Amino acid sequence: MLNFTRCQHLKQITRKCFSSAPVNVRTHTQHLLSRAFAYARSGRSWHSIHSLVGDKNIILMGPPGAGKTTVGRIIGHKLGRCVIDVDSDILEKTWKMSASEKLQDVGNEQFLEEEGKAVLNLSASGSVISLSGSNPMHDASMWHLKKNGIVVYLDVPLVDIISRLKSMKVSRIVGQNSGASMRDLLQHRRLYCKKWYDTRVFCESGASAEEVADRVLDAVKRYQDVDSETFISTRHVCPKDLDKKPLPKYFSEAVIEGLASDGGLFVPEKEFPKLSCGEWKSLIGATYIERAQILLERCIHPADIPATKLGEMIETAYGDNFACSRIAPVRHLSGNQFILELFYGPTGSFKDLSLQLMPHIFAYCIPPSCNYVILVATSGDTGSAVLNGFSHLSTNDKQRIAVVTFFPENGVSGFQKAQIIGSQRENGWAIGVRSDFDFCQTAIKKIFNDSDFTGFLTVEYGTVLSSANSINWARLLPQVVYHASAYLDLVSQGFISFGSPVDVCIPTGNFGNVLAAVYAKMMGIPIRKFICASNQNHVLTDFIKTGHYDLRDRKLAQTFSPSIDILKSSNLERHLYFMANKDGQLMANLFNQLESQLHFQIEKLLVQKLQEDFVADWCSEGECLAAIGSTYNTAGYILDPHTAVAKVVADKMQDKSCPVIISSTAHYSKFAPAILQALKIKELNETSSSQLYLLGSYNALPPPHEALLERMKQQGKTDYQVCAADVNALKSHVEKMIQNWFIRKSE
């Protein structure tokens, strides 16, 4: 077994030894070591990949009534393995009485202790072990079992379990005499199961034991096969010389690197995992956190982040940081239009849904001995969200991860600017750039691809650069959850039945938000049309209508919706890559041409394919303000300018034959001057704080964002750096900030 400490040491030694080696040697070595690191972290041996489980036990865990005994017997028969049922083969033989008799004889606490002692004496390998419902409540025995086993959690719907317990006439389980209902007891048991499992089988309601057994074997196979889920660049081209073929990346590597070395973006090498109709239906009554864990477990291999660790991250990210317990609720606006409210996070924008989680993912994936500096370009909302998100890391992680955010000095709202500057902390800084977002984003890509500069930072400061923009896969992936959750909420609220189609309308600049909705559809959410809403910077709308992406003679306009004041949509490349059947050479040609000639045209067949799913239009400044005013007057609801852009386009483009979910990407408080103008309120020269309080006095929906009000009172740093629109100047600022960071760390 390759232990964790030895693996870390090996990585450090190899980094020194191979620092001057050829690039292909270094890359291959780093690739192998990354897998070693993942294996050591997950406690797996190298040889286990060559068989389904080898000598390991398959351990079935779940609450009483989950069907562990029956499923275990089926799996044992399929694999020709010994089957051990803890209840009948261990406990009853040890105690010479049934478990229910023992429980009645000694009581809850003593029962758990004696049950644990009995399991601690179990020694088995290559077996299928069906645990009792209460085994997960005893830590020592579970650690004993996990040493040589893969713990599979049978996550069965509560309604099915309660029905089975009634039919089995189970009259007594641990804790039942506490006065709590059976449903509450089973919910409590889930907390214990969440601590121990390696992989989960999310069981559909009414699934047969045979079906569950097959899914257990699929889950175990996936758990063992760490090479089954890899990532490649959108500009990946397979060379004639296969020895020079770029190695695929694992999730953790894609997260750390952010941008592919060839300038492309990382995407899954295989298709997105798809949930069955029954699995989706089982999530209808789930919380946002529960939905997030199920979906993200399917997308992140446990060798990169174990399921239990991922669950901890999700609960931390979406716990007390959000003003609404539903995290991303859906509200009926009028007619067939629904608002997906994505602004309840600490900085009041949809970016919080990713950037409260992404920093924890990043911190887990990076090697413990490395320092990382995250470079971020923001068109308004990302800056404060990323600074806030990374400020919530542990003290140790903040010592090794810092953030530098570039924002257009005169291209964000006054509130957004104050929020970005005020969000600076000991590991996060802001730089105002005298240019626009497109320059900031392009500059970051150029810095990443400057091997002399990145190499200098590594040698001089032991520091590696990465990104937290939506070019980073870990930033984009969590956004899939809220699009899926919105659909499930419509089903839960009775507006539609599962399987009925919906449209989504999303204010779009960098194409990340709408791309996440595309991925939700790939996973099984029945989205009919993706409606892209642009403001006066409508290059995406024109592209969707014509297939011609043209930046020639186009100047970025500053609008009331600055977060979509973008001309170069990075994430479009990811979607075109899949549309073009993963043609990496085509992507390289198109986007290199865009860089050199400021335009490209896709072929007619691809245009038709794009238009099968996408429609688009744009909204003028006058239409934006009018939509804010009319929506408030008719529905008592205040839209922020970006949501107003989407509302205008939805009114134009949606045929009203199905519901349309409009993504509300920010709280209106962040754009108070525009809102006051739209509502024809004359007190425009007030301070930001007084403008927010004035809007709050209108008793409109959604309610005032209390966290934003508090943040205006308690701003952090107010000083920040301003830089010319020059990549070399930005590099100098980055180096200086890293120097100061190291000085502060050493104090």
RAJO-V746234 format. One record per pair of residues at least 24 apart in sequence whose ideal C-beta (glycine too) atoms are under 6 Angstrom apart, sorted by the first residue. I is the first residue (numbers start at 1). GAP is how many residues later the second one is. D is the distance in Angstrom with one decimal. If there is no record, write none. Layout:
i: (I | I)
gap: (GAP | GAP)
d: (D | D)
This chain:
i: (1 | 2 | 2 | 2 | 3 | 4 | 7 | 7 | 7 | 11 | 12 | 31 | 34 | 38 | 42 | 48 | 49 | 55 | 55 | 56 | 56 | 56 | 57 | 57 | 57 | 57 | 57 | 58 | 58 | 59 | 59 | 59 | 59 | 60 | 60 | 61 | 61 | 61 | 61 | 61 | 62 | 63 | 63 | 63 | 63 | 64 | 64 | 65 | 65 | 65 | 66 | 66 | 67 | 68 | 69 | 70 | 71 | 71 | 71 | 72 | 72 | 74 | 74 | 75 | 75 | 75 | 76 | 81 | 81 | 81 | 82 | 83 | 84 | 84 | 85 | 86 | 86 | 87 | 90 | 91 | 94 | 100 | 103 | 108 | 108 | 112 | 112 | 116 | 116 | 120 | 134 | 136 | 136 | 136 | 137 | 142 | 150 | 150 | 151 | 151 | 151 | 152 | 152 | 153 | 153 | 153 | 154 | 155 | 155 | 156 | 157 | 157 | 158 | 160 | 194 | 198 | 199 | 202 | 202 | 204 | 204 | 205 | 223 | 226 | 229 | 230 | 231 | 231 | 232 | 233 | 233 | 233 | 234 | 234 | 234 | 234 | 234 | 234 | 234 | 235 | 235 | 235 | 235 | 235 | 236 | 237 | 237 | 250 | 251 | 251 | 251 | 252 | 252 | 254 | 255 | 255 | 255 | 256 | 256 | 256 | 258 | 258 | 258 | 259 | 259 | 265 | 265 | 265 | 266 | 267 | 272 | 272 | 272 | 273 | 274 | 274 | 275 | 275 | 280 | 281 | 283 | 284 | 284 | 284 | 288 | 288 | 289 | 289 | 291 | 292 | 295 | 299 | 305 | 313 | 317 | 317 | 321 | 321 | 328 | 328 | 330 | 330 | 333 | 334 | 336 | 336 | 337 | 338 | 338 | 339 | 339 | 340 | 340 | 340 | 341 | 342 | 342 | 343 | 343 | 346 | 346 | 347 | 347 | 347 | 348 | 348 | 348 | 348 | 349 | 349 | 350 | 351 | 351 | 351 | 352 | 353 | 354 | 354 | 354 | 355 | 355 | 355 | 356 | 357 | 358 | 358 | 359 | 359 | 359 | 361 | 363 | 363 | 370 | 371 | 371 | 371 | 372 | 372 | 372 | 373 | 373 | 373 | 374 | 374 | 374 | 375 | 375 | 375 | 375 | 376 | 376 | 376 | 377 | 377 | 377 | 377 | 377 | 378 | 378 | 379 | 379 | 379 | 379 | 380 | 380 | 380 | 380 | 381 | 383 | 383 | 384 | 384 | 384 | 386 | 387 | 387 | 388 | 390 | 391 | 398 | 399 | 402 | 402 | 403 | 404 | 404 | 404 | 405 | 406 | 406 | 406 | 407 | 408 | 408 | 408 | 409 | 409 | 409 | 411 | 412 | 413 | 413 | 415 | 415 | 421 | 422 | 422 | 424 | 424 | 429 | 430 | 431 | 431 | 431 | 432 | 433 | 434 | 434 | 435 | 436 | 437 | 438 | 438 | 439 | 443 | 443 | 446 | 453 | 461 | 463 | 470 | 470 | 471 | 476 | 479 | 480 | 480 | 480 | 483 | 483 | 483 | 484 | 484 | 486 | 487 | 501 | 501 | 501 | 502 | 502 | 502 | 503 | 503 | 503 | 503 | 503 | 504 | 504 | 505 | 505 | 505 | 505 | 505 | 505 | 506 | 507 | 507 | 507 | 507 | 507 | 507 | 508 | 508 | 509 | 509 | 510 | 510 | 510 | 510 | 511 | 511 | 511 | 512 | 515 | 515 | 529 | 530 | 530 | 531 | 531 | 532 | 533 | 533 | 533 | 534 | 535 | 535 | 535 | 535 | 535 | 537 | 537 | 538 | 539 | 540 | 541 | 541 | 541 | 544 | 544 | 547 | 547 | 548 | 549 | 550 | 551 | 552 | 552 | 560 | 560 | 560 | 560 | 561 | 561 | 561 | 563 | 579 | 579 | 615 | 617 | 617 | 617 | 619 | 619 | 619 | 623 | 625 | 628 | 629 | 629 | 636 | 636 | 637 | 638 | 638 | 640 | 640 | 640 | 641 | 641 | 642 | 667 | 669 | 669)
gap: (44 | 34 | 37 | 38 | 37 | 36 | 29 | 30 | 33 | 356 | 357 | 216 | 219 | 265 | 261 | 176 | 175 | 70 | 71 | 92 | 93 | 94 | 67 | 70 | 72 | 91 | 92 | 70 | 92 | 70 | 86 | 90 | 92 | 70 | 92 | 70 | 75 | 90 | 92 | 132 | 92 | 70 | 98 | 123 | 126 | 69 | 109 | 96 | 99 | 100 | 88 | 90 | 142 | 62 | 61 | 139 | 138 | 141 | 142 | 56 | 58 | 135 | 139 | 53 | 138 | 141 | 52 | 45 | 46 | 47 | 45 | 45 | 43 | 45 | 45 | 45 | 46 | 45 | 28 | 27 | 24 | 72 | 69 | 66 | 67 | 25 | 26 | 24 | 25 | 24 | 40 | 56 | 57 | 60 | 55 | 54 | 48 | 70 | 45 | 46 | 47 | 47 | 64 | 40 | 44 | 47 | 47 | 45 | 47 | 47 | 48 | 125 | 28 | 45 | 117 | 25 | 24 | 77 | 92 | 74 | 75 | 77 | 79 | 77 | 72 | 39 | 35 | 37 | 37 | 27 | 29 | 31 | 30 | 31 | 33 | 339 | 340 | 343 | 353 | 27 | 29 | 349 | 352 | 353 | 348 | 347 | 348 | 54 | 49 | 50 | 53 | 52 | 113 | 219 | 107 | 110 | 219 | 109 | 110 | 210 | 208 | 209 | 214 | 189 | 212 | 206 | 308 | 309 | 207 | 307 | 247 | 250 | 251 | 25 | 249 | 250 | 248 | 249 | 244 | 217 | 205 | 204 | 207 | 208 | 39 | 197 | 25 | 29 | 194 | 189 | 186 | 178 | 59 | 47 | 39 | 40 | 25 | 35 | 154 | 157 | 156 | 159 | 302 | 301 | 320 | 323 | 323 | 321 | 323 | 323 | 325 | 146 | 321 | 323 | 323 | 322 | 323 | 323 | 324 | 42 | 361 | 37 | 38 | 41 | 319 | 322 | 357 | 360 | 32 | 317 | 315 | 30 | 31 | 34 | 33 | 129 | 121 | 124 | 125 | 30 | 31 | 34 | 33 | 121 | 116 | 117 | 30 | 31 | 34 | 113 | 30 | 34 | 94 | 29 | 91 | 92 | 29 | 92 | 94 | 29 | 90 | 92 | 29 | 92 | 94 | 29 | 69 | 90 | 92 | 29 | 92 | 93 | 29 | 63 | 64 | 67 | 92 | 27 | 29 | 58 | 184 | 186 | 187 | 32 | 36 | 182 | 183 | 182 | 24 | 37 | 35 | 36 | 39 | 82 | 36 | 41 | 35 | 38 | 34 | 29 | 346 | 25 | 339 | 25 | 25 | 330 | 333 | 25 | 25 | 27 | 34 | 25 | 25 | 28 | 29 | 24 | 25 | 313 | 25 | 150 | 149 | 258 | 255 | 273 | 299 | 293 | 294 | 292 | 293 | 308 | 290 | 290 | 292 | 302 | 290 | 290 | 290 | 291 | 290 | 120 | 129 | 129 | 130 | 286 | 284 | 287 | 281 | 278 | 277 | 275 | 42 | 101 | 99 | 36 | 37 | 36 | 39 | 40 | 33 | 34 | 37 | 36 | 41 | 175 | 38 | 25 | 27 | 157 | 156 | 157 | 159 | 25 | 26 | 28 | 151 | 157 | 26 | 157 | 26 | 28 | 141 | 145 | 155 | 157 | 157 | 26 | 57 | 135 | 138 | 139 | 158 | 24 | 32 | 55 | 57 | 56 | 59 | 60 | 61 | 58 | 60 | 61 | 59 | 56 | 60 | 86 | 83 | 84 | 84 | 122 | 84 | 112 | 113 | 116 | 84 | 24 | 26 | 29 | 84 | 110 | 28 | 30 | 80 | 28 | 29 | 75 | 76 | 77 | 70 | 72 | 55 | 60 | 53 | 51 | 49 | 47 | 46 | 47 | 61 | 64 | 81 | 114 | 80 | 81 | 84 | 79 | 27 | 30 | 38 | 32 | 35 | 36 | 26 | 29 | 30 | 25 | 53 | 50 | 49 | 50 | 64 | 65 | 64 | 30 | 62 | 26 | 28 | 31 | 30 | 33 | 24 | 38 | 36 | 39)
d: (5.2 | 5.7 | 6.0 | 5.1 | 6.0 | 4.4 | 5.1 | 5.2 | 4.0 | 5.9 | 5.9 | 4.7 | 5.5 | 4.4 | 5.2 | 5.9 | 6.0 | 4.4 | 5.0 | 5.9 | 5.7 | 5.6 | 5.8 | 5.0 | 5.2 | 6.0 | 3.8 | 4.9 | 5.8 | 4.8 | 5.6 | 4.3 | 4.7 | 4.9 | 5.6 | 5.0 | 6.0 | 5.4 | 5.3 | 5.9 | 3.7 | 5.2 | 6.0 | 5.1 | 4.5 | 3.4 | 5.1 | 4.1 | 4.2 | 4.5 | 4.4 | 4.7 | 5.5 | 4.1 | 4.9 | 4.4 | 5.2 | 5.1 | 4.9 | 4.9 | 3.7 | 5.9 | 4.0 | 5.0 | 5.1 | 6.0 | 4.4 | 6.0 | 5.8 | 5.4 | 4.4 | 4.9 | 5.4 | 4.7 | 4.7 | 5.3 | 4.8 | 5.1 | 5.5 | 5.7 | 4.7 | 4.9 | 5.8 | 5.2 | 5.9 | 5.5 | 5.5 | 5.9 | 4.2 | 5.4 | 4.5 | 4.0 | 5.2 | 5.5 | 5.1 | 5.1 | 5.1 | 5.8 | 5.3 | 4.9 | 4.9 | 5.6 | 5.4 | 5.4 | 3.6 | 4.6 | 5.5 | 5.4 | 5.0 | 4.6 | 4.7 | 5.5 | 5.6 | 5.6 | 5.7 | 6.0 | 4.5 | 5.6 | 5.8 | 3.1 | 5.8 | 5.9 | 5.9 | 4.2 | 4.7 | 4.7 | 4.4 | 5.9 | 5.0 | 3.5 | 5.3 | 3.6 | 4.0 | 5.0 | 5.8 | 5.1 | 6.0 | 4.2 | 4.8 | 4.7 | 3.3 | 4.9 | 5.1 | 4.2 | 4.1 | 4.8 | 5.0 | 6.0 | 5.6 | 6.0 | 4.2 | 4.4 | 3.9 | 4.9 | 5.9 | 4.8 | 4.4 | 5.6 | 5.6 | 6.0 | 4.4 | 3.6 | 4.5 | 5.1 | 5.7 | 5.6 | 5.7 | 5.4 | 5.1 | 5.5 | 5.7 | 4.0 | 5.5 | 4.1 | 5.6 | 5.1 | 5.8 | 4.7 | 5.8 | 5.5 | 5.7 | 5.3 | 5.3 | 5.1 | 3.9 | 5.6 | 5.7 | 5.3 | 5.2 | 4.6 | 5.4 | 6.0 | 5.9 | 4.1 | 4.1 | 3.9 | 5.3 | 5.5 | 4.2 | 5.9 | 5.0 | 4.4 | 6.0 | 5.6 | 5.3 | 5.0 | 5.6 | 5.9 | 5.1 | 5.5 | 5.0 | 4.6 | 5.2 | 5.0 | 5.2 | 6.0 | 5.7 | 5.4 | 3.9 | 5.4 | 5.3 | 4.4 | 4.7 | 5.3 | 4.1 | 5.5 | 5.1 | 5.0 | 3.7 | 4.3 | 4.4 | 4.8 | 5.1 | 3.7 | 5.3 | 5.5 | 5.1 | 4.5 | 5.6 | 4.3 | 5.2 | 3.8 | 5.4 | 5.0 | 4.8 | 5.1 | 4.6 | 4.6 | 5.6 | 4.7 | 5.6 | 4.4 | 5.9 | 5.1 | 5.5 | 4.4 | 5.1 | 5.3 | 5.5 | 5.0 | 5.6 | 5.6 | 4.5 | 5.5 | 4.8 | 5.6 | 4.9 | 5.9 | 5.8 | 4.4 | 5.0 | 5.8 | 5.1 | 3.7 | 4.2 | 5.3 | 5.9 | 5.6 | 4.7 | 4.0 | 4.9 | 6.0 | 5.8 | 4.3 | 4.4 | 4.6 | 4.2 | 5.1 | 5.0 | 4.0 | 4.2 | 4.9 | 4.4 | 4.9 | 3.9 | 4.2 | 5.4 | 5.8 | 4.3 | 4.4 | 5.9 | 4.5 | 5.3 | 4.1 | 5.5 | 5.8 | 5.8 | 5.2 | 5.2 | 5.2 | 4.2 | 6.0 | 6.0 | 5.0 | 5.5 | 6.0 | 5.2 | 5.9 | 5.3 | 5.2 | 5.9 | 5.4 | 4.8 | 5.4 | 4.9 | 3.6 | 4.9 | 5.8 | 4.2 | 5.4 | 4.7 | 4.8 | 5.3 | 5.6 | 4.4 | 5.4 | 5.6 | 5.4 | 3.6 | 4.7 | 5.5 | 5.2 | 4.8 | 5.4 | 5.0 | 5.5 | 5.3 | 5.6 | 5.4 | 5.7 | 3.4 | 5.7 | 5.3 | 5.6 | 3.5 | 4.8 | 4.7 | 5.1 | 5.8 | 4.4 | 4.0 | 4.6 | 5.1 | 5.3 | 4.9 | 4.9 | 3.9 | 5.1 | 5.7 | 4.8 | 5.8 | 5.4 | 4.4 | 6.0 | 5.7 | 4.3 | 5.9 | 5.0 | 3.9 | 5.8 | 4.8 | 4.1 | 5.5 | 4.8 | 4.5 | 4.8 | 5.3 | 4.2 | 4.9 | 4.6 | 5.8 | 4.5 | 5.7 | 3.4 | 3.6 | 5.4 | 5.4 | 5.6 | 5.8 | 4.2 | 3.9 | 4.6 | 4.5 | 4.8 | 5.6 | 5.8 | 5.6 | 5.0 | 5.5 | 5.4 | 3.9 | 5.0 | 4.2 | 3.7 | 4.0 | 4.6 | 4.9 | 5.7 | 5.9 | 5.3 | 5.4 | 6.0 | 3.7 | 5.2 | 5.6 | 4.1 | 5.8 | 4.8 | 5.0 | 4.1 | 4.6 | 3.5 | 4.8 | 5.3 | 4.2 | 4.2 | 4.8 | 5.6 | 6.0 | 5.5 | 4.1 | 4.3 | 4.2 | 4.5 | 5.3 | 5.8 | 5.9 | 5.4 | 5.1 | 4.7 | 5.2 | 5.4 | 4.4 | 4.1 | 5.9 | 4.8 | 4.1 | 3.7 | 4.8 | 6.0 | 5.5 | 5.9 | 4.7 | 4.6 | 4.8 | 4.6 | 4.3 | 5.5 | 5.3 | 5.2 | 5.8 | 4.5 | 5.1 | 5.0)
